[in-house]
Amino acid sequence: MNTTQTESGLGTAYQMRPAATRTELTSVGRGTPMGELLRRYWHPVGVSTDATDVPNKVRALGEDLILFRDKQGRIGLLHARCCHRGTTLYYGKVEEDGLRCCYHGWKFDTEGRCLEQPCEPEGGSFKDKVRQPWYPVQERYGLIFAYMGPADKRPVLPRYACLERMEPGEFVEADDTSVGGGGPAIIPCNWLQHFENVVDPYHVPVLHGSFSGPQFTNMMAALPEVRFEKSSCGVTVRSIRKQENGKIFYRITEAVLPTLRVVPNPRVAEFARVESIGWVLPMDDTSFRIYVAGRVKNAGDIGRMRSKFEGKFWSEMTEQEHQRLPGDYEAQVGQGPVTIHSEEHFGQTDRGIVMLRRMLKDQLDALAVGRDPVGVSFDQAAQPIEFEAGNYIRDA
């Protein structure tokens, strides 16, 4: 047998190991390790205008829910399947004090209490014995947050200094179109494939600086010097890019548990603290969306942060243009609905991802022995959370 032919046959795809995924990190359903960890935090499930007197569908952490606002202004988040016969409450009717099912007219208030059973004798003699599954909600920063975990472990809904302390002329705006995801509002892959991207600064000069355009400012094009640090609630990435004028572009981004992307605008024309926060909402194991709240001076400023490819938004591009100018969406969705972790080969530049995965695993272990995860607080008087993230210019 020819030796050269034998050696060239080594390492073919046939010899790949069986595929394996770290489902303890990727699966978000109730009862899964990550699903239970995520349920110990508040998550945005809509913008304030999503809660109206018309029922709205919500999918979060693998559960189908219905969001509405009754005629008294109270917000409800109920499981979609009516506890009577199982039809969806999406076709229900919002009334003064609750949501009435279209099938047999059972009415539930915003906390799932059954108020009426009109087809039952005397209007429902056992209505006090049934309750539609529901979740607590709060409105803040133009978003509606839900807590989907155990009632006795419900933390306070955090406040954030970057959204509390306004500069002159600023106000907070919310966006539900997955700004930062590089594609449509609902992104068809696992949430972790995006969240890990926050601590991967080395893809910027390649993907965003070459393949995609470049998309961002020339200051972002240089290969950075990077330091990864474990913070109390996540991973901080400090990137230094030397500029031709002798200055240093110093950029700090943070991935904060459970799903917060604290990323300053890469196209910002000024150097300042981070102006927005993005929450990555896992809809289920194979899709997510991003809700953003940020300080702006003009309505629509958050949406204008969306990436462009040679002057076009993602939705305006043809398939051929997507292939020629790939961005975050293509790179992350291109890993598959849930990436195959057994086929990864990490290098030195992947330290941030390793740190983030270890931190998530540490929190799974903490939860398994009855400890509260990092970043939750039960102190109603807790101060707003501070972030270091921002774009800064310094002397060399």
Order of alpha helices (4+ residues) and beta strands (2+ residues): alpha-alpha-alpha-beta-beta-beta-beta-beta-beta-beta-beta-beta-beta-alpha-beta-alpha-beta-beta-beta-beta-beta-beta-beta-beta-alpha-alpha-alpha-beta
